[in-house]
Amino acid sequence: MSGLAPPPAQPPDQRAAAELASTVVGRLEATEVAASYSVIGGAQAERVSLELGALGAALAERVTISQAAVGGVVAGGDLEAEQTIIGGLVARRVTFRRASGALVLLAGRVDGDVRTVIDWRGALAAGAAAGVVLALLRRRG
């Protein structure tokens, strides 16, 4: 015995799984979020699942959304959306089913039928147009 105290035990992960039904939540951080008929301002989890609800923003490894409206999602892995509208989306792989859409979509792979307002070509064109406008404004000023 050297008289040294053992190192303190590391606290367990304080984030737990959250199951919501007919709930309004401002911000949620959990290992897994499963919600239905709910409105969530922001969610950070390994997995987020939402059915018949609204979500402001999500940061997760895997996201599944059905019949919902979502402001923005950053998914490190897969995102599956069915009858969902998403403002901005970044994911490795995206699967859209039945009448889903995204305003801005950045993904390594996209499966299914999706309608986007701005894809990579649209973003390139918008950036070029913005550059021309800024160049013209600088010349005038």
KOLLO-527551 format. One record per atom (N, C-alpha, C): residue number from 1; residue in three letters; atom name; z, y, x. Coordinates in Angstrom, 1 decimal, always signed. Layout:
<node NUM, 'Ala', 'CA', <Z, Y, X>>
...
This chain:
<node 1, 'Met', 'N', <+0.0, -1.2, +0.8>>
<node 1, 'Met', 'CA', <+0.0, +0.0, +0.0>>
<node 1, 'Met', 'C', <+0.0, +1.2, +0.9>>
<node 2, 'Ser', 'N', <-0.9, +2.1, +0.6>>
<node 2, 'Ser', 'CA', <-1.0, +3.3, +1.4>>
<node 2, 'Ser', 'C', <-0.4, +4.5, +0.7>>
<node 3, 'Gly', 'N', <+0.1, +4.3, -0.5>>
<node 3, 'Gly', 'CA', <+0.7, +5.4, -1.2>>
<node 3, 'Gly', 'C', <-0.3, +6.3, -1.9>>
<node 4, 'Leu', 'N', <-1.6, +6.0, -1.9>>
<node 4, 'Leu', 'CA', <-2.6, +6.8, -2.5>>
<node 4, 'Leu', 'C', <-2.8, +6.3, -4.0>>
<node 5, 'Ala', 'N', <-2.9, +7.3, -4.9>>
<node 5, 'Ala', 'CA', <-3.1, +6.9, -6.3>>
<node 5, 'Ala', 'C', <-4.5, +6.5, -6.5>>
<node 6, 'Pro', 'N', <-4.7, +5.5, -7.4>>
<node 6, 'Pro', 'CA', <-6.1, +5.1, -7.7>>
<node 6, 'Pro', 'C', <-6.9, +6.3, -8.3>>
<node 7, 'Pro', 'N', <-8.2, +6.3, -8.1>>
<node 7, 'Pro', 'CA', <-9.0, +7.4, -8.7>>
<node 7, 'Pro', 'C', <-8.9, +7.4, -10.2>>
<node 8, 'Pro', 'N', <-8.9, +8.5, -10.9>>
<node 8, 'Pro', 'CA', <-8.8, +8.5, -12.3>>
<node 8, 'Pro', 'C', <-10.0, +7.8, -12.9>>
<node 9, 'Ala', 'N', <-9.7, +7.1, -14.0>>
<node 9, 'Ala', 'CA', <-10.8, +6.4, -14.7>>
<node 9, 'Ala', 'C', <-11.8, +7.4, -15.3>>
<node 10, 'Gln', 'N', <-13.0, +7.1, -15.2>>
<node 10, 'Gln', 'CA', <-14.0, +8.0, -15.8>>
<node 10, 'Gln', 'C', <-13.9, +7.9, -17.3>>
<node 11, 'Pro', 'N', <-14.0, +9.1, -18.0>>
<node 11, 'Pro', 'CA', <-13.9, +9.0, -19.5>>
<node 11, 'Pro', 'C', <-15.2, +8.4, -20.1>>
<node 12, 'Pro', 'N', <-15.0, +7.6, -21.1>>
<node 12, 'Pro', 'CA', <-16.2, +7.0, -21.8>>
<node 12, 'Pro', 'C', <-17.1, +8.1, -22.3>>
<node 13, 'Asp', 'N', <-18.3, +7.7, -22.6>>
<node 13, 'Asp', 'CA', <-19.3, +8.6, -23.2>>
<node 13, 'Asp', 'C', <-18.8, +9.0, -24.5>>
<node 14, 'Gln', 'N', <-18.6, +10.3, -24.7>>
<node 14, 'Gln', 'CA', <-18.0, +10.9, -25.9>>
<node 14, 'Gln', 'C', <-18.9, +10.9, -27.0>>
<node 15, 'Arg', 'N', <-20.2, +10.8, -26.7>>
<node 15, 'Arg', 'CA', <-21.2, +10.8, -27.8>>
<node 15, 'Arg', 'C', <-21.3, +9.5, -28.5>>
<node 16, 'Ala', 'N', <-21.2, +9.5, -29.8>>
<node 16, 'Ala', 'CA', <-21.3, +8.3, -30.6>>
<node 16, 'Ala', 'C', <-22.5, +8.4, -31.5>>
<node 17, 'Ala', 'N', <-22.8, +7.3, -32.2>>
<node 17, 'Ala', 'CA', <-23.9, +7.3, -33.1>>
<node 17, 'Ala', 'C', <-23.5, +8.1, -34.3>>
<node 18, 'Ala', 'N', <-24.5, +8.8, -34.9>>
<node 18, 'Ala', 'CA', <-24.3, +9.6, -36.1>>
<node 18, 'Ala', 'C', <-25.2, +9.2, -37.2>>
<node 19, 'Glu', 'N', <-24.7, +8.8, -38.4>>
<node 19, 'Glu', 'CA', <-25.4, +8.5, -39.5>>
<node 19, 'Glu', 'C', <-25.2, +9.5, -40.6>>
<node 20, 'Leu', 'N', <-26.3, +10.2, -41.1>>
<node 20, 'Leu', 'CA', <-26.1, +11.3, -42.0>>
<node 20, 'Leu', 'C', <-26.9, +11.0, -43.3>>
<node 21, 'Ala', 'N', <-26.4, +11.4, -44.4>>
<node 21, 'Ala', 'CA', <-27.1, +11.3, -45.7>>
<node 21, 'Ala', 'C', <-26.7, +12.6, -46.5>>
<node 22, 'Ser', 'N', <-27.7, +13.3, -46.9>>
<node 22, 'Ser', 'CA', <-27.6, +14.5, -47.7>>
<node 22, 'Ser', 'C', <-26.6, +15.5, -47.1>>
<node 23, 'Thr', 'N', <-26.9, +15.8, -45.8>>
<node 23, 'Thr', 'CA', <-26.0, +16.6, -45.0>>
<node 23, 'Thr', 'C', <-26.8, +17.7, -44.3>>
<node 24, 'Val', 'N', <-26.1, +18.9, -44.1>>
<node 24, 'Val', 'CA', <-26.7, +20.0, -43.3>>
<node 24, 'Val', 'C', <-25.8, +20.1, -42.1>>
<node 25, 'Val', 'N', <-26.5, +20.1, -40.9>>
<node 25, 'Val', 'CA', <-25.8, +20.2, -39.6>>
<node 25, 'Val', 'C', <-26.5, +21.2, -38.8>>
<node 26, 'Gly', 'N', <-25.7, +22.0, -38.1>>
<node 26, 'Gly', 'CA', <-26.3, +23.0, -37.2>>
<node 26, 'Gly', 'C', <-26.8, +22.4, -35.9>>
<node 27, 'Arg', 'N', <-25.9, +21.7, -35.2>>
<node 27, 'Arg', 'CA', <-26.3, +21.1, -33.9>>
<node 27, 'Arg', 'C', <-25.6, +19.7, -33.9>>
<node 28, 'Leu', 'N', <-26.3, +18.8, -33.3>>
<node 28, 'Leu', 'CA', <-25.8, +17.4, -33.3>>
<node 28, 'Leu', 'C', <-26.2, +16.8, -31.9>>
<node 29, 'Glu', 'N', <-25.2, +16.2, -31.3>>
<node 29, 'Glu', 'CA', <-25.4, +15.5, -30.0>>
<node 29, 'Glu', 'C', <-24.7, +14.2, -30.1>>
<node 30, 'Ala', 'N', <-25.5, +13.1, -30.0>>
<node 30, 'Ala', 'CA', <-25.1, +11.8, -30.2>>
<node 30, 'Ala', 'C', <-25.9, +10.8, -29.4>>
<node 31, 'Thr', 'N', <-25.5, +9.5, -29.3>>
<node 31, 'Thr', 'CA', <-26.4, +8.6, -28.7>>
<node 31, 'Thr', 'C', <-27.5, +8.2, -29.6>>
<node 32, 'Glu', 'N', <-27.3, +8.1, -30.9>>
<node 32, 'Glu', 'CA', <-28.3, +7.8, -31.9>>
<node 32, 'Glu', 'C', <-28.0, +8.6, -33.1>>
<node 33, 'Val', 'N', <-29.1, +9.2, -33.7>>
<node 33, 'Val', 'CA', <-29.0, +10.0, -34.9>>
<node 33, 'Val', 'C', <-29.9, +9.3, -35.9>>
<node 34, 'Ala', 'N', <-29.3, +8.9, -37.1>>
<node 34, 'Ala', 'CA', <-30.1, +8.4, -38.2>>
<node 34, 'Ala', 'C', <-29.8, +9.2, -39.4>>
<node 35, 'Ala', 'N', <-30.7, +10.0, -40.0>>
<node 35, 'Ala', 'CA', <-30.5, +10.9, -41.1>>
<node 35, 'Ala', 'C', <-31.5, +10.7, -42.2>>
<node 36, 'Ser', 'N', <-31.0, +10.9, -43.4>>
<node 36, 'Ser', 'CA', <-31.9, +10.9, -44.6>>
<node 36, 'Ser', 'C', <-31.5, +12.0, -45.5>>
<node 37, 'Tyr', 'N', <-32.4, +12.6, -46.2>>
<node 37, 'Tyr', 'CA', <-32.1, +13.7, -47.1>>
<node 37, 'Tyr', 'C', <-31.3, +14.8, -46.4>>
<node 38, 'Ser', 'N', <-31.5, +15.1, -45.1>>
<node 38, 'Ser', 'CA', <-30.6, +15.9, -44.4>>
<node 38, 'Ser', 'C', <-31.4, +17.0, -43.7>>
<node 39, 'Val', 'N', <-30.7, +18.1, -43.3>>
<node 39, 'Val', 'CA', <-31.3, +19.2, -42.6>>
<node 39, 'Val', 'C', <-30.5, +19.4, -41.3>>
<node 40, 'Ile', 'N', <-31.2, +19.3, -40.2>>
<node 40, 'Ile', 'CA', <-30.5, +19.4, -38.9>>
<node 40, 'Ile', 'C', <-31.1, +20.5, -38.1>>
<node 41, 'Gly', 'N', <-30.3, +21.4, -37.6>>
<node 41, 'Gly', 'CA', <-30.8, +22.5, -36.8>>
<node 41, 'Gly', 'C', <-31.3, +22.1, -35.5>>
<node 42, 'Gly', 'N', <-30.5, +21.3, -34.7>>
<node 42, 'Gly', 'CA', <-30.9, +20.7, -33.4>>
<node 42, 'Gly', 'C', <-30.2, +19.4, -33.2>>
<node 43, 'Ala', 'N', <-31.0, +18.5, -32.6>>
<node 43, 'Ala', 'CA', <-30.4, +17.2, -32.3>>
<node 43, 'Ala', 'C', <-30.8, +16.8, -30.9>>
<node 44, 'Gln', 'N', <-29.8, +16.2, -30.2>>
<node 44, 'Gln', 'CA', <-30.0, +15.7, -28.8>>
<node 44, 'Gln', 'C', <-29.4, +14.3, -28.8>>
<node 45, 'Ala', 'N', <-30.3, +13.3, -28.6>>
<node 45, 'Ala', 'CA', <-29.8, +11.9, -28.6>>
<node 45, 'Ala', 'C', <-30.8, +11.0, -27.9>>
<node 46, 'Glu', 'N', <-30.5, +9.8, -27.7>>
<node 46, 'Glu', 'CA', <-31.4, +8.8, -27.1>>
<node 46, 'Glu', 'C', <-32.5, +8.5, -28.2>>
<node 47, 'Arg', 'N', <-32.0, +8.3, -29.4>>
<node 47, 'Arg', 'CA', <-32.9, +8.0, -30.5>>
<node 47, 'Arg', 'C', <-32.6, +8.9, -31.7>>
<node 48, 'Val', 'N', <-33.6, +9.5, -32.3>>
<node 48, 'Val', 'CA', <-33.5, +10.3, -33.5>>
<node 48, 'Val', 'C', <-34.4, +9.7, -34.6>>
<node 49, 'Ser', 'N', <-33.8, +9.5, -35.8>>
<node 49, 'Ser', 'CA', <-34.6, +9.0, -36.9>>
<node 49, 'Ser', 'C', <-34.3, +9.9, -38.1>>
<node 50, 'Leu', 'N', <-35.3, +10.4, -38.7>>
<node 50, 'Leu', 'CA', <-35.1, +11.3, -39.9>>
<node 50, 'Leu', 'C', <-36.1, +10.9, -41.0>>
<node 51, 'Glu', 'N', <-35.6, +10.8, -42.2>>
<node 51, 'Glu', 'CA', <-36.4, +10.5, -43.4>>
<node 51, 'Glu', 'C', <-36.1, +11.5, -44.5>>
<node 52, 'Leu', 'N', <-37.1, +12.1, -45.0>>
<node 52, 'Leu', 'CA', <-37.0, +13.0, -46.1>>
<node 52, 'Leu', 'C', <-36.0, +14.1, -45.8>>
<node 53, 'Gly', 'N', <-36.4, +14.9, -44.8>>
<node 53, 'Gly', 'CA', <-35.5, +16.0, -44.4>>
<node 53, 'Gly', 'C', <-36.2, +17.0, -43.5>>
<node 54, 'Ala', 'N', <-35.4, +17.9, -42.8>>
<node 54, 'Ala', 'CA', <-36.0, +18.9, -42.0>>
<node 54, 'Ala', 'C', <-35.2, +18.9, -40.7>>
<node 55, 'Leu', 'N', <-35.9, +19.2, -39.6>>
<node 55, 'Leu', 'CA', <-35.3, +19.2, -38.3>>
<node 55, 'Leu', 'C', <-35.8, +20.4, -37.5>>
<node 56, 'Gly', 'N', <-34.9, +21.3, -37.0>>
<node 56, 'Gly', 'CA', <-35.4, +22.4, -36.2>>
<node 56, 'Gly', 'C', <-35.9, +22.0, -34.9>>
<node 57, 'Ala', 'N', <-35.2, +21.3, -34.1>>
<node 57, 'Ala', 'CA', <-35.6, +20.8, -32.8>>
<node 57, 'Ala', 'C', <-34.9, +19.5, -32.4>>
<node 58, 'Ala', 'N', <-35.6, +18.7, -31.7>>
<node 58, 'Ala', 'CA', <-35.0, +17.4, -31.2>>
<node 58, 'Ala', 'C', <-35.4, +17.2, -29.7>>
<node 59, 'Leu', 'N', <-34.4, +16.7, -29.0>>
<node 59, 'Leu', 'CA', <-34.7, +16.3, -27.6>>
<node 59, 'Leu', 'C', <-34.1, +14.8, -27.6>>
<node 60, 'Ala', 'N', <-35.0, +13.9, -27.4>>
<node 60, 'Ala', 'CA', <-34.7, +12.5, -27.4>>
<node 60, 'Ala', 'C', <-35.7, +11.6, -26.7>>
<node 61, 'Glu', 'N', <-35.3, +10.4, -26.4>>
<node 61, 'Glu', 'CA', <-36.2, +9.4, -25.8>>
<node 61, 'Glu', 'C', <-37.1, +8.9, -26.8>>
<node 62, 'Arg', 'N', <-36.6, +8.5, -28.0>>
<node 62, 'Arg', 'CA', <-37.5, +7.9, -29.0>>
<node 62, 'Arg', 'C', <-37.2, +8.7, -30.3>>
<node 63, 'Val', 'N', <-38.2, +9.0, -31.1>>
<node 63, 'Val', 'CA', <-38.1, +9.8, -32.3>>
<node 63, 'Val', 'C', <-38.9, +9.1, -33.4>>
<node 64, 'Thr', 'N', <-38.3, +8.9, -34.6>>
<node 64, 'Thr', 'CA', <-39.0, +8.4, -35.7>>
<node 64, 'Thr', 'C', <-38.8, +9.3, -36.9>>
<node 65, 'Ile', 'N', <-39.9, +9.8, -37.5>>
<node 65, 'Ile', 'CA', <-39.8, +10.8, -38.6>>
<node 65, 'Ile', 'C', <-40.7, +10.4, -39.7>>
<node 66, 'Ser', 'N', <-40.1, +10.5, -40.9>>
<node 66, 'Ser', 'CA', <-40.9, +10.1, -42.1>>
<node 66, 'Ser', 'C', <-40.7, +11.1, -43.2>>
<node 67, 'Gln', 'N', <-41.7, +11.7, -43.7>>
<node 67, 'Gln', 'CA', <-41.7, +12.7, -44.8>>
<node 67, 'Gln', 'C', <-40.7, +13.8, -44.5>>
<node 68, 'Ala', 'N', <-41.0, +14.5, -43.4>>
<node 68, 'Ala', 'CA', <-40.1, +15.6, -43.0>>
<node 68, 'Ala', 'C', <-40.9, +16.7, -42.4>>
<node 69, 'Ala', 'N', <-40.2, +17.8, -42.2>>
<node 69, 'Ala', 'CA', <-40.8, +19.0, -41.5>>
<node 69, 'Ala', 'C', <-39.9, +19.2, -40.3>>
<node 70, 'Val', 'N', <-40.6, +19.4, -39.1>>
<node 70, 'Val', 'CA', <-39.9, +19.5, -37.9>>
<node 70, 'Val', 'C', <-40.5, +20.7, -37.1>>
<node 71, 'Gly', 'N', <-39.6, +21.5, -36.5>>
<node 71, 'Gly', 'CA', <-40.0, +22.7, -35.7>>
<node 71, 'Gly', 'C', <-40.6, +22.2, -34.4>>
<node 72, 'Gly', 'N', <-39.8, +21.5, -33.6>>
<node 72, 'Gly', 'CA', <-40.3, +21.1, -32.3>>
<node 72, 'Gly', 'C', <-39.6, +19.8, -31.8>>
<node 73, 'Val', 'N', <-40.3, +19.0, -31.0>>
<node 73, 'Val', 'CA', <-39.8, +17.8, -30.5>>
<node 73, 'Val', 'C', <-40.2, +17.6, -29.1>>
<node 74, 'Val', 'N', <-39.2, +17.2, -28.2>>
<node 74, 'Val', 'CA', <-39.6, +16.8, -26.9>>
<node 74, 'Val', 'C', <-39.0, +15.3, -26.8>>
<node 75, 'Ala', 'N', <-39.9, +14.4, -26.7>>
<node 75, 'Ala', 'CA', <-39.6, +13.0, -26.7>>
<node 75, 'Ala', 'C', <-40.0, +12.4, -25.3>>
<node 76, 'Gly', 'N', <-39.0, +11.9, -24.6>>
<node 76, 'Gly', 'CA', <-39.4, +11.3, -23.3>>
<node 76, 'Gly', 'C', <-40.2, +10.0, -23.4>>
<node 77, 'Gly', 'N', <-40.1, +9.4, -24.5>>
<node 77, 'Gly', 'CA', <-40.9, +8.1, -24.8>>
<node 77, 'Gly', 'C', <-41.8, +8.3, -26.0>>
<node 78, 'Asp', 'N', <-41.5, +7.5, -27.0>>
<node 78, 'Asp', 'CA', <-42.4, +7.4, -28.2>>
<node 78, 'Asp', 'C', <-41.9, +8.3, -29.3>>
<node 79, 'Leu', 'N', <-42.9, +8.7, -30.1>>
<node 79, 'Leu', 'CA', <-42.6, +9.4, -31.3>>
<node 79, 'Leu', 'C', <-43.5, +8.8, -32.4>>
<node 80, 'Glu', 'N', <-42.9, +8.4, -33.5>>
<node 80, 'Glu', 'CA', <-43.7, +7.9, -34.7>>
<node 80, 'Glu', 'C', <-43.5, +8.9, -35.8>>
<node 81, 'Ala', 'N', <-44.5, +9.3, -36.5>>
<node 81, 'Ala', 'CA', <-44.4, +10.3, -37.6>>
<node 81, 'Ala', 'C', <-45.3, +9.8, -38.8>>
<node 82, 'Glu', 'N', <-44.7, +9.8, -40.0>>
<node 82, 'Glu', 'CA', <-45.4, +9.4, -41.2>>
<node 82, 'Glu', 'C', <-45.2, +10.5, -42.2>>
<node 83, 'Gln', 'N', <-46.3, +11.1, -42.7>>
<node 83, 'Gln', 'CA', <-46.3, +12.2, -43.7>>
<node 83, 'Gln', 'C', <-45.4, +13.3, -43.2>>
<node 84, 'Thr', 'N', <-45.6, +13.8, -42.0>>
<node 84, 'Thr', 'CA', <-44.7, +14.7, -41.4>>
<node 84, 'Thr', 'C', <-45.5, +15.9, -40.8>>
<node 85, 'Ile', 'N', <-45.0, +17.1, -40.9>>
<node 85, 'Ile', 'CA', <-45.6, +18.2, -40.2>>
<node 85, 'Ile', 'C', <-44.7, +18.7, -39.1>>
<node 86, 'Ile', 'N', <-45.2, +18.9, -37.9>>
<node 86, 'Ile', 'CA', <-44.5, +19.2, -36.7>>
<node 86, 'Ile', 'C', <-45.1, +20.5, -36.1>>
<node 87, 'Gly', 'N', <-44.2, +21.4, -35.8>>
<node 87, 'Gly', 'CA', <-44.7, +22.6, -35.1>>
<node 87, 'Gly', 'C', <-45.2, +22.4, -33.7>>
<node 88, 'Gly', 'N', <-44.3, +21.9, -32.8>>
<node 88, 'Gly', 'CA', <-44.7, +21.7, -31.5>>
<node 88, 'Gly', 'C', <-44.1, +20.3, -31.0>>
<node 89, 'Leu', 'N', <-44.9, +19.6, -30.3>>
<node 89, 'Leu', 'CA', <-44.6, +18.2, -29.9>>
<node 89, 'Leu', 'C', <-45.0, +17.9, -28.5>>
<node 90, 'Val', 'N', <-44.1, +17.4, -27.7>>
<node 90, 'Val', 'CA', <-44.4, +16.9, -26.4>>
<node 90, 'Val', 'C', <-43.8, +15.5, -26.3>>
<node 91, 'Ala', 'N', <-44.6, +14.5, -26.0>>
<node 91, 'Ala', 'CA', <-44.1, +13.1, -25.9>>
<node 91, 'Ala', 'C', <-45.1, +12.3, -25.1>>
<node 92, 'Arg', 'N', <-44.6, +11.2, -24.6>>
<node 92, 'Arg', 'CA', <-45.4, +10.3, -23.8>>
<node 92, 'Arg', 'C', <-46.4, +9.6, -24.7>>
<node 93, 'Arg', 'N', <-46.0, +9.1, -25.8>>
<node 93, 'Arg', 'CA', <-46.9, +8.4, -26.8>>
<node 93, 'Arg', 'C', <-46.5, +8.8, -28.2>>
<node 94, 'Val', 'N', <-47.5, +9.1, -29.0>>
<node 94, 'Val', 'CA', <-47.3, +9.5, -30.3>>
<node 94, 'Val', 'C', <-48.1, +8.7, -31.3>>
<node 95, 'Thr', 'N', <-47.5, +8.2, -32.4>>
<node 95, 'Thr', 'CA', <-48.2, +7.5, -33.4>>
<node 95, 'Thr', 'C', <-48.1, +8.2, -34.7>>
<node 96, 'Phe', 'N', <-49.2, +8.6, -35.3>>
<node 96, 'Phe', 'CA', <-49.2, +9.3, -36.6>>
<node 96, 'Phe', 'C', <-49.7, +8.3, -37.7>>
<node 97, 'Arg', 'N', <-49.0, +8.4, -38.8>>
<node 97, 'Arg', 'CA', <-49.4, +7.6, -40.0>>
<node 97, 'Arg', 'C', <-49.5, +8.5, -41.2>>
<node 98, 'Arg', 'N', <-50.4, +8.2, -42.0>>
<node 98, 'Arg', 'CA', <-50.5, +8.8, -43.4>>
<node 98, 'Arg', 'C', <-50.3, +10.3, -43.4>>
<node 99, 'Ala', 'N', <-51.3, +11.1, -43.2>>
<node 99, 'Ala', 'CA', <-51.3, +12.5, -43.5>>
<node 99, 'Ala', 'C', <-50.3, +13.3, -42.7>>
<node 100, 'Ser', 'N', <-50.2, +13.1, -41.4>>
<node 100, 'Ser', 'CA', <-49.3, +13.9, -40.6>>
<node 100, 'Ser', 'C', <-50.0, +14.9, -39.8>>
<node 101, 'Gly', 'N', <-49.3, +16.0, -39.4>>
<node 101, 'Gly', 'CA', <-50.0, +17.0, -38.6>>
<node 101, 'Gly', 'C', <-49.1, +17.7, -37.6>>
<node 102, 'Ala', 'N', <-49.7, +18.4, -36.6>>
<node 102, 'Ala', 'CA', <-48.9, +19.1, -35.6>>
<node 102, 'Ala', 'C', <-49.6, +20.4, -35.3>>
<node 103, 'Leu', 'N', <-48.9, +21.4, -35.1>>
<node 103, 'Leu', 'CA', <-49.5, +22.7, -34.7>>
<node 103, 'Leu', 'C', <-49.9, +22.6, -33.3>>
<node 104, 'Val', 'N', <-49.0, +22.2, -32.4>>
<node 104, 'Val', 'CA', <-49.3, +22.0, -31.0>>
<node 104, 'Val', 'C', <-48.9, +20.6, -30.6>>
<node 105, 'Leu', 'N', <-49.8, +19.9, -29.9>>
<node 105, 'Leu', 'CA', <-49.5, +18.5, -29.6>>
<node 105, 'Leu', 'C', <-49.9, +18.3, -28.1>>
<node 106, 'Leu', 'N', <-48.9, +17.8, -27.3>>
<node 106, 'Leu', 'CA', <-49.1, +17.5, -25.9>>
<node 106, 'Leu', 'C', <-48.6, +16.0, -25.8>>
<node 107, 'Ala', 'N', <-49.4, +15.1, -25.5>>
<node 107, 'Ala', 'CA', <-49.0, +13.7, -25.4>>
<node 107, 'Ala', 'C', <-49.9, +12.9, -24.5>>
<node 108, 'Gly', 'N', <-49.3, +11.9, -23.8>>
<node 108, 'Gly', 'CA', <-50.1, +11.1, -22.9>>
<node 108, 'Gly', 'C', <-51.0, +10.2, -23.7>>
<node 109, 'Arg', 'N', <-50.6, +9.8, -24.9>>
<node 109, 'Arg', 'CA', <-51.4, +8.9, -25.7>>
<node 109, 'Arg', 'C', <-51.1, +9.2, -27.2>>
<node 110, 'Val', 'N', <-52.2, +9.3, -28.0>>
<node 110, 'Val', 'CA', <-52.0, +9.6, -29.4>>
<node 110, 'Val', 'C', <-52.8, +8.5, -30.2>>
<node 111, 'Asp', 'N', <-52.0, +7.9, -31.1>>
<node 111, 'Asp', 'CA', <-52.6, +6.9, -32.0>>
<node 111, 'Asp', 'C', <-52.5, +7.3, -33.4>>
<node 112, 'Gly', 'N', <-53.5, +6.9, -34.3>>
<node 112, 'Gly', 'CA', <-53.5, +7.3, -35.7>>
<node 112, 'Gly', 'C', <-54.3, +8.5, -36.0>>
<node 113, 'Asp', 'N', <-54.3, +8.9, -37.2>>
<node 113, 'Asp', 'CA', <-55.0, +10.0, -37.7>>
<node 113, 'Asp', 'C', <-54.1, +11.2, -37.8>>
<node 114, 'Val', 'N', <-54.4, +12.3, -37.0>>
<node 114, 'Val', 'CA', <-53.5, +13.4, -36.9>>
<node 114, 'Val', 'C', <-54.4, +14.7, -37.0>>
<node 115, 'Arg', 'N', <-53.9, +15.7, -37.6>>
<node 115, 'Arg', 'CA', <-54.6, +17.0, -37.6>>
<node 115, 'Arg', 'C', <-53.7, +18.0, -36.8>>
<node 116, 'Thr', 'N', <-54.4, +18.6, -35.8>>
<node 116, 'Thr', 'CA', <-53.7, +19.5, -35.0>>
<node 116, 'Thr', 'C', <-54.4, +20.9, -35.1>>
<node 117, 'Val', 'N', <-53.7, +21.9, -35.1>>
<node 117, 'Val', 'CA', <-54.2, +23.3, -35.1>>
<node 117, 'Val', 'C', <-54.7, +23.6, -33.7>>
<node 118, 'Ile', 'N', <-53.9, +23.3, -32.7>>
<node 118, 'Ile', 'CA', <-54.2, +23.6, -31.3>>
<node 118, 'Ile', 'C', <-54.1, +22.3, -30.5>>
<node 119, 'Asp', 'N', <-55.2, +21.8, -30.0>>
<node 119, 'Asp', 'CA', <-55.2, +20.7, -29.1>>
<node 119, 'Asp', 'C', <-55.4, +21.2, -27.7>>
<node 120, 'Trp', 'N', <-55.7, +20.4, -26.7>>
<node 120, 'Trp', 'CA', <-55.9, +20.9, -25.3>>
<node 120, 'Trp', 'C', <-57.1, +21.8, -25.2>>
<node 121, 'Arg', 'N', <-58.1, +21.5, -26.0>>
<node 121, 'Arg', 'CA', <-59.3, +22.4, -25.9>>
<node 121, 'Arg', 'C', <-59.0, +23.8, -26.5>>
<node 122, 'Gly', 'N', <-58.3, +23.7, -27.7>>
<node 122, 'Gly', 'CA', <-57.9, +25.0, -28.3>>
<node 122, 'Gly', 'C', <-57.0, +25.8, -27.5>>
<node 123, 'Ala', 'N', <-56.0, +25.1, -26.8>>
<node 123, 'Ala', 'CA', <-55.1, +25.8, -25.9>>
<node 123, 'Ala', 'C', <-55.8, +26.5, -24.7>>
<node 124, 'Leu', 'N', <-56.8, +25.7, -24.2>>
<node 124, 'Leu', 'CA', <-57.6, +26.3, -23.1>>
<node 124, 'Leu', 'C', <-58.4, +27.5, -23.6>>
<node 125, 'Ala', 'N', <-59.0, +27.4, -24.7>>
<node 125, 'Ala', 'CA', <-59.8, +28.5, -25.3>>
<node 125, 'Ala', 'C', <-58.9, +29.7, -25.6>>
<node 126, 'Ala', 'N', <-57.7, +29.5, -26.1>>
<node 126, 'Ala', 'CA', <-56.8, +30.6, -26.4>>
<node 126, 'Ala', 'C', <-56.3, +31.2, -25.2>>
<node 127, 'Gly', 'N', <-56.0, +30.4, -24.1>>
<node 127, 'Gly', 'CA', <-55.6, +31.0, -22.8>>
<node 127, 'Gly', 'C', <-56.7, +31.8, -22.2>>
<node 128, 'Ala', 'N', <-58.0, +31.4, -22.3>>
<node 128, 'Ala', 'CA', <-59.1, +32.1, -21.7>>
<node 128, 'Ala', 'C', <-59.3, +33.4, -22.5>>
<node 129, 'Ala', 'N', <-59.2, +33.4, -23.8>>
<node 129, 'Ala', 'CA', <-59.3, +34.6, -24.6>>
<node 129, 'Ala', 'C', <-58.2, +35.6, -24.3>>
<node 130, 'Ala', 'N', <-57.0, +35.1, -24.2>>
<node 130, 'Ala', 'CA', <-55.9, +36.0, -23.9>>
<node 130, 'Ala', 'C', <-56.1, +36.6, -22.5>>
<node 131, 'Gly', 'N', <-56.6, +35.9, -21.6>>
<node 131, 'Gly', 'CA', <-56.8, +36.4, -20.2>>
<node 131, 'Gly', 'C', <-57.9, +37.5, -20.3>>
<node 132, 'Val', 'N', <-59.0, +37.3, -21.0>>
<node 132, 'Val', 'CA', <-60.0, +38.4, -21.2>>
<node 132, 'Val', 'C', <-59.4, +39.6, -21.8>>
<node 133, 'Val', 'N', <-58.6, +39.4, -22.9>>
<node 133, 'Val', 'CA', <-58.1, +40.6, -23.6>>
<node 133, 'Val', 'C', <-57.1, +41.4, -22.6>>
<node 134, 'Leu', 'N', <-56.3, +40.6, -21.9>>
<node 134, 'Leu', 'CA', <-55.4, +41.3, -21.0>>
<node 134, 'Leu', 'C', <-56.1, +42.0, -19.9>>
<node 135, 'Ala', 'N', <-57.2, +41.4, -19.4>>
<node 135, 'Ala', 'CA', <-58.0, +42.1, -18.3>>
<node 135, 'Ala', 'C', <-58.6, +43.4, -18.8>>
<node 136, 'Leu', 'N', <-59.1, +43.3, -20.1>>
<node 136, 'Leu', 'CA', <-59.7, +44.5, -20.7>>
<node 136, 'Leu', 'C', <-58.7, +45.6, -20.9>>
<node 137, 'Leu', 'N', <-57.5, +45.2, -21.3>>
<node 137, 'Leu', 'CA', <-56.4, +46.2, -21.6>>
<node 137, 'Leu', 'C', <-56.0, +46.9, -20.3>>
<node 138, 'Arg', 'N', <-55.9, +46.1, -19.2>>
<node 138, 'Arg', 'CA', <-55.5, +46.7, -17.9>>
<node 138, 'Arg', 'C', <-56.6, +47.7, -17.4>>
<node 139, 'Arg', 'N', <-57.8, +47.4, -17.7>>
<node 139, 'Arg', 'CA', <-58.9, +48.3, -17.2>>
<node 139, 'Arg', 'C', <-58.8, +49.7, -18.0>>
<node 140, 'Arg', 'N', <-58.4, +49.6, -19.2>>
<node 140, 'Arg', 'CA', <-58.3, +50.8, -20.1>>
<node 140, 'Arg', 'C', <-57.1, +51.6, -19.7>>
<node 141, 'Gly', 'N', <-56.0, +51.0, -19.2>>
<node 141, 'Gly', 'CA', <-54.8, +51.6, -19.0>>
<node 141, 'Gly', 'C', <-54.6, +52.1, -17.6>>
